[in-house]
Amino acid sequence: MPHMKGHRSGGRKPASRTSAIFPDYPPLRHGSYRARIVAAGVSPAKDVKLNIVRSLENTHPREFYDRSTPRVARDLLGSFLCRRLPNGEILTGRIVETEAYRDNEPACHASRGKTPRCEVMFGPAGIAYVYFIYGSYHCLNVVTEREGKGCAVLIRAVEGEGTNGPGKLCRAWEITKTHNGTDFTDPESELWICAGSEKLRPSQIGISSRIGISSAQELQWRFFVKDHPSVSGPKSYNRPVFAKQTR
């Protein structure tokens, strides 16, 4: 993943579609952010966006995840996924696409009960569930609802370069099964999620059926930021269904 560059000196930077969707932070060339946190504080590199770095500890509390899974999936849009690399570098990007999975529907890994693969899904809300699929890539989820339930939200896409899809995200950010069980509420961990400064308006959120599943296709549990270039798959949505199925 190329190093993130800030605004260039001299000349005007072309407007980005993301600036209208997320007006709280200026657009960057590749859309996501890289920062290096050192013992003395923040690296003085000019391309570090200090307003973002200073908010990296503003994590969602565990209660945020201990709610209805579709609501959590919707409310995660606009939040910042953060990844601390082994060299101390931190990657951050706004979540722009999610999918909800509950234990009482057949598309969910936990629908048939606890197995070695999905055991983490039955843990406390707010921890990571990472699984390997098709023998080629990993997918990152956050566990939701009460402990023992078996529900999770798949993080499908994050704003940035090469992160428009769950497998692409994990490959670009070096997320593997070693991160299974990581606490998203702990800013000292290798993965955590920070709250965005503003909640998205309902008119900015699209919904559709989930991608790549053959069962429970009637459930409109895929949520995404409308018109965002980092969203994967089809971008159709249905506002009336959205109101009914996010309880």
C-alpha positions in Angstrom: 0.0 0.0 0.0 1.6 3.3 -1.0 2.4 5.9 1.6 -0.4 8.4 2.2 0.4 11.9 0.9 -1.4 15.0 2.1 -2.2 18.1 0.1 0.6 19.2 -2.2 2.1 22.6 -1.9 1.3 25.0 -4.8 -1.7 24.7 -7.0 -5.2 23.6 -6.0 -6.1 20.0 -5.3 -9.1 18.7 -7.3 -12.2 18.2 -5.3 -12.9 14.6 -4.2 -16.3 12.9 -4.0 -15.5 11.9 -0.4 -15.2 15.5 0.7 -19.0 15.9 0.2 -19.8 12.6 2.0 -17.4 13.2 4.9 -17.0 17.0 5.3 -15.3 16.8 8.7 -11.9 15.7 7.2 -10.3 17.0 4.0 -9.9 14.4 1.2 -6.5 12.8 0.7 -4.9 11.4 -2.4 -5.7 7.8 -1.7 -8.6 8.3 0.8 -7.1 6.6 3.9 -4.5 7.7 6.4 -1.1 6.6 7.6 0.4 7.9 10.8 3.3 6.9 13.0 2.9 7.0 16.7 6.1 7.2 18.7 6.8 7.3 22.4 7.3 11.1 22.4 4.0 11.7 20.7 3.0 12.2 17.0 5.5 12.1 14.2 6.1 15.6 12.9 5.8 14.4 9.2 3.8 17.0 7.2 1.4 14.4 5.7 0.1 13.4 9.2 -3.4 14.7 9.8 -3.2 15.7 13.4 -7.0 16.0 13.9 -7.3 12.3 13.0 -4.3 11.1 15.0 -5.6 12.8 18.1 -8.9 11.0 17.9 -7.5 7.5 17.6 -8.4 6.7 21.2 -12.1 7.7 20.8 -13.2 4.1 20.5 -16.8 2.9 20.5 -17.6 1.4 24.0 -18.6 -2.3 24.2 -22.2 -1.3 24.7 -22.2 0.1 21.1 -21.7 -3.5 19.8 -24.1 -5.1 22.3 -27.1 -4.2 20.2 -29.1 -5.5 17.3 -26.6 -6.5 14.6 -28.2 -4.7 11.6 -28.3 -1.5 13.7 -24.6 -1.9 14.6 -23.8 -2.6 10.9 -25.5 0.6 9.9 -24.0 2.7 12.7 -20.5 1.6 11.9 -20.5 3.5 8.6 -18.3 6.5 9.0 -16.4 5.1 11.9 -12.6 4.7 11.6 -11.1 1.2 11.4 -7.5 1.4 12.8 -4.7 -1.1 12.3 -1.3 -1.0 14.2 1.4 -2.7 12.1 4.4 -4.5 13.7 6.6 -1.5 12.9 4.4 0.8 14.9 2.7 2.5 11.9 -1.0 3.0 12.2 -3.4 2.7 9.2 -6.8 4.3 9.5 -9.7 4.4 7.1 -13.4 5.2 7.3 -15.8 2.2 7.1 -18.0 2.6 4.1 -19.6 -0.9 3.7 -20.8 -3.5 6.1 -23.1 -6.6 6.3 -25.0 -8.0 9.3 -25.2 -11.7 10.2 -27.4 -13.1 13.0 -27.4 -16.6 14.5 -31.0 -17.3 13.5 -30.5 -17.1 9.7 -28.7 -19.7 7.5 -26.1 -17.3 6.0 -24.5 -16.9 9.4 -21.6 -19.1 10.4 -23.1 -19.5 13.8 -26.5 -20.7 12.6 -25.7 -24.3 13.4 -24.1 -23.6 16.8 -20.6 -23.2 18.1 -17.8 -24.8 16.0 -14.0 -24.3 16.2 -14.2 -21.9 13.2 -16.9 -19.6 14.6 -16.4 -20.0 18.4 -15.2 -16.4 18.7 -18.7 -15.2 17.5 -20.1 -16.4 20.8 -17.7 -14.3 22.8 -18.3 -10.7 24.1 -19.5 -8.0 21.8 -16.8 -5.8 20.3 -14.1 -8.4 19.5 -12.8 -9.5 16.1 -13.9 -12.6 14.2 -11.5 -13.3 11.3 -12.1 -16.3 9.0 -10.3 -17.7 6.0 -12.4 -18.3 2.9 -12.0 -19.9 -0.5 -8.5 -20.9 0.4 -7.2 -17.4 -0.6 -8.2 -14.6 1.7 -9.4 -13.5 5.1 -12.5 -11.6 6.2 -12.8 -9.2 9.2 -15.9 -9.1 11.4 -16.9 -7.5 14.7 -18.9 -9.6 17.1 -22.2 -8.1 18.2 -25.1 -8.6 20.6 -24.9 -10.4 24.0 -22.3 -13.0 24.7 -23.3 -16.5 23.6 -25.6 -15.3 20.8 -23.3 -15.8 17.7 -23.8 -12.6 15.7 -21.3 -10.4 13.8 -20.9 -7.6 11.3 -18.7 -8.1 8.3 -16.5 -5.1 7.4 -16.7 -5.2 3.6 -14.9 -2.0 2.7 -12.8 0.9 4.1 -12.1 4.2 2.4 -8.7 3.9 0.8 -6.7 2.3 -2.0 -7.1 -1.4 -2.5 -9.6 -1.8 0.4 -12.8 -2.0 -1.6 -13.8 -5.6 -0.5 -13.3 -7.7 2.6 -10.5 -9.8 1.1 -8.8 -6.8 -0.3 -9.0 -5.0 3.0 -7.4 -7.9 4.9 -4.7 -8.4 2.3 -3.8 -4.7 2.2 -3.8 -4.2 6.0 -2.2 -7.6 6.8 -5.1 -8.8 8.8 -5.1 -12.6 9.4 -6.5 -15.2 11.8 -3.9 -14.2 14.3 -6.2 -11.2 15.0 -9.1 -13.4 15.9 -10.5 -12.3 19.3 -8.8 -8.8 19.1 -10.7 -6.3 21.2 -11.9 -3.4 19.0 -12.6 -1.3 22.1 -8.9 -1.2 23.1 -6.9 1.5 21.3 -3.7 -0.3 22.4 -4.5 -3.4 20.4 -3.5 -4.2 16.8 -7.1 -3.5 15.6 -9.6 -1.0 17.0 -12.5 1.1 15.8 -12.9 4.9 16.5 -16.1 6.8 16.3 -16.5 9.3 13.5 -17.1 13.0 14.3 -20.5 13.1 12.7 -23.2 10.5 12.2 -24.2 9.9 8.5 -27.7 11.1 7.5 -30.2 8.4 6.5 -30.2 9.8 2.9 -26.4 9.0 2.7 -26.9 5.3 3.5 -27.8 2.7 0.9 -28.9 -0.9 1.5 -29.2 -4.1 -0.4 -29.1 -7.9 -0.1 -25.8 -9.3 1.1 -23.2 -10.2 -1.5 -22.0 -13.7 -2.3 -24.6 -15.7 -0.3 -27.1 -18.2 -1.6 -29.5 -18.2 1.3 -31.5 -15.5 3.2 -31.2 -13.3 0.2 -34.4 -11.5 1.2 -32.7 -9.8 4.1 -31.6 -6.3 3.2 -28.6 -6.3 5.6 -25.8 -4.8 3.5 -25.2 -1.2 4.3 -23.0 1.2 2.4 -22.2 4.9 1.9 -24.0 5.9 -1.2 -21.9 7.0 -4.2 -18.6 6.3 -2.3 -15.8 5.1 -4.7 -14.5 2.5 -2.2 -17.8 0.6 -1.9 -17.6 -2.9 -3.5 -20.3 -4.6 -5.5 -23.7 -3.2 -6.5 -24.8 0.0 -4.9 -28.6 -0.4 -5.2 -30.7 0.3 -2.1 -34.3 0.2 -1.0 -35.3 2.8 1.6 -38.6 1.2 2.8 -37.0 -2.2 3.4 -34.2 -0.4 5.3 -36.7 1.0 7.8 -38.2 -2.5 8.5 -35.1 -4.6 8.8 -32.7 -2.7 11.0 -34.4 -3.6 14.3 
